[in-house]
Amino acid sequence: MLKVSEILRVKGDTLYTGTPDMTVANAVKSMSELDIGSLVIMEHGQLVGMLTFRELIRHWDAHPEQGNSYTVRSIMDDAPVSVTPNTSADEVQRLMLDKHARYIPVMDGPLLLGVISFYDMARAIVNAQEFENKMLKAYIRDWPNDGTTTD
């Protein structure tokens, strides 16, 4: 069974974080420069929230004029769902669908290990299916002969 730890190993261990006291403008600048769709919001070494394009869009819709001057704390999801390295890929898929979460932090206790995105899940599933397909084709090619012929 595919685990979160395996997805992170393939993805790499680059972490993108922000603080709750940074301005929305600075968060957007970071997300744009890094070409990422989320920031994990950390304070004093603890996960305190997630900022994704969903929160940004809702915020700008509500505050079109002065939206950039707010702090991340005022708009972030302050109760994000998280998973552990031992969580199964099936459970991550279920959480993403149930919670409408495109990004889920991976935590080992209080330690942030990474973020699993909807894209990461799709790529992992495709890779697993391709591997399974190759294994099945190899198995069929090497099908044992039972000694009978169909001539």
C-alpha positions as CSV (number, residue, x, y, z in Angstrom):
1,M,0.0,0.0,0.0
2,L,1.3,3.4,-1.0
3,K,2.2,5.7,2.0
4,V,2.7,9.4,2.3
5,S,6.4,8.9,3.1
6,E,6.9,7.3,-0.3
7,I,5.2,10.2,-2.1
8,L,7.4,12.7,-0.2
9,R,10.5,10.8,-1.0
10,V,9.7,11.1,-4.8
11,K,8.6,14.7,-4.4
12,G,11.6,15.9,-2.4
13,D,11.8,17.7,0.9
14,T,11.5,21.3,0.0
15,L,9.4,23.2,2.5
16,Y,7.6,26.5,1.8
17,T,6.4,28.2,5.0
18,G,5.1,31.6,6.0
19,T,4.3,33.3,9.3
20,P,0.9,34.4,10.5
21,D,2.1,38.0,10.9
22,M,3.3,38.5,7.3
23,T,1.1,40.6,5.1
24,V,-1.1,39.0,2.4
25,A,1.0,41.0,-0.2
26,N,4.2,39.3,1.0
27,A,2.6,35.9,1.1
28,V,1.3,36.3,-2.5
29,K,4.7,37.6,-3.7
30,S,6.4,34.5,-2.1
31,M,3.8,32.1,-3.6
32,S,4.1,33.7,-7.0
33,E,7.9,33.7,-7.0
34,L,8.1,30.1,-5.9
35,D,5.2,29.1,-8.2
36,I,3.3,27.3,-5.4
37,G,-0.3,27.2,-4.5
38,S,0.0,27.1,-0.7
39,L,2.1,28.2,2.2
40,V,2.2,26.3,5.5
41,I,1.9,28.9,8.2
42,M,4.2,28.2,11.2
43,E,4.7,30.1,14.5
44,H,7.2,29.1,17.2
45,G,7.9,25.8,15.4
46,Q,4.2,24.8,15.3
47,L,1.7,24.5,12.5
48,V,-0.9,27.2,12.9
49,G,-2.5,27.3,9.5
50,M,-2.5,27.0,5.8
51,L,-2.8,29.7,3.2
52,T,-3.9,28.6,-0.3
53,F,-5.3,30.4,-3.3
54,R,-8.8,29.6,-2.0
55,E,-8.4,31.8,1.1
56,L,-6.8,34.5,-1.1
57,I,-9.6,34.6,-3.6
58,R,-12.2,34.7,-0.8
59,H,-10.3,37.5,0.9
60,W,-9.9,39.6,-2.2
61,D,-13.6,39.2,-3.0
62,A,-14.5,40.5,0.5
63,H,-11.8,43.3,0.5
64,P,-11.0,44.3,-3.1
65,E,-9.4,47.7,-2.2
66,Q,-7.2,47.1,0.8
67,G,-6.8,43.3,0.8
68,N,-3.0,43.2,0.6
69,S,-2.5,45.0,3.9
70,Y,-4.1,42.4,6.0
71,T,-2.1,39.7,7.8
72,V,-2.1,36.1,6.9
73,R,-3.4,35.3,10.3
74,S,-6.7,37.1,9.5
75,I,-7.4,34.9,6.4
76,M,-5.6,31.6,6.8
77,D,-7.3,28.3,7.5
78,D,-6.4,28.0,11.2
79,A,-7.5,24.3,11.5
80,P,-6.0,22.5,8.5
81,V,-6.2,18.8,8.2
82,S,-2.8,17.1,8.3
83,V,-1.5,13.6,7.8
84,T,1.5,11.6,9.0
85,P,4.2,9.8,6.9
86,N,2.4,6.5,7.6
87,T,-0.9,7.7,6.3
88,S,-2.0,5.7,3.3
89,A,-2.5,7.3,-0.1
90,D,-6.1,6.1,-0.1
91,E,-6.7,8.0,3.2
92,V,-5.1,11.1,1.7
93,Q,-7.4,10.9,-1.3
94,R,-10.4,10.5,1.0
95,L,-9.4,13.5,3.1
96,M,-8.8,15.7,0.1
97,L,-12.2,14.9,-1.3
98,D,-14.1,15.1,2.0
99,K,-12.4,18.3,3.1
100,H,-12.1,19.9,-0.4
101,A,-8.3,20.2,0.4
102,R,-5.9,20.6,-2.4
103,Y,-2.9,20.8,-0.1
104,I,-2.3,18.7,3.1
105,P,0.6,19.2,5.5
106,V,2.6,16.1,6.5
107,M,3.5,16.2,10.2
108,D,5.6,13.9,12.3
109,G,4.4,15.1,15.7
110,P,5.2,18.8,15.7
111,L,7.7,18.5,12.9
112,L,6.6,19.6,9.4
113,L,7.9,17.1,6.8
114,G,6.2,18.5,3.7
115,V,3.0,19.1,1.9
116,I,1.1,16.7,-0.3
117,S,-0.8,18.4,-3.1
118,F,-3.7,17.1,-5.3
119,Y,-1.1,17.0,-8.1
120,D,1.3,14.9,-6.1
121,M,-1.5,12.4,-5.4
122,A,-2.5,12.2,-9.1
123,R,1.2,11.7,-10.1
124,A,1.7,9.0,-7.5
125,I,-1.5,7.2,-8.6
126,V,-0.5,7.3,-12.2
127,N,3.0,6.1,-11.4
128,A,1.7,3.2,-9.3
129,Q,-0.7,2.2,-12.1
130,E,2.0,2.3,-14.7
131,F,4.2,0.1,-12.5
132,E,1.4,-2.4,-11.8
133,N,0.6,-2.5,-15.6
134,K,4.3,-3.3,-16.4
135,M,4.4,-6.0,-13.7
136,L,1.1,-7.6,-15.1
137,K,2.5,-7.5,-18.6
138,A,5.7,-9.1,-17.5
139,Y,3.8,-11.8,-15.6
140,I,1.6,-12.6,-18.6
141,R,4.7,-12.8,-20.9
142,D,6.3,-15.3,-18.5
143,W,3.1,-17.3,-17.9
144,P,4.2,-20.8,-16.9
145,N,3.5,-23.6,-19.4
146,D,1.5,-26.4,-17.9
147,G,2.8,-28.9,-20.4
148,T,-0.3,-29.1,-22.6
149,T,-0.4,-27.6,-26.1
150,T,-3.4,-26.3,-28.0
151,D,-2.2,-27.2,-31.5
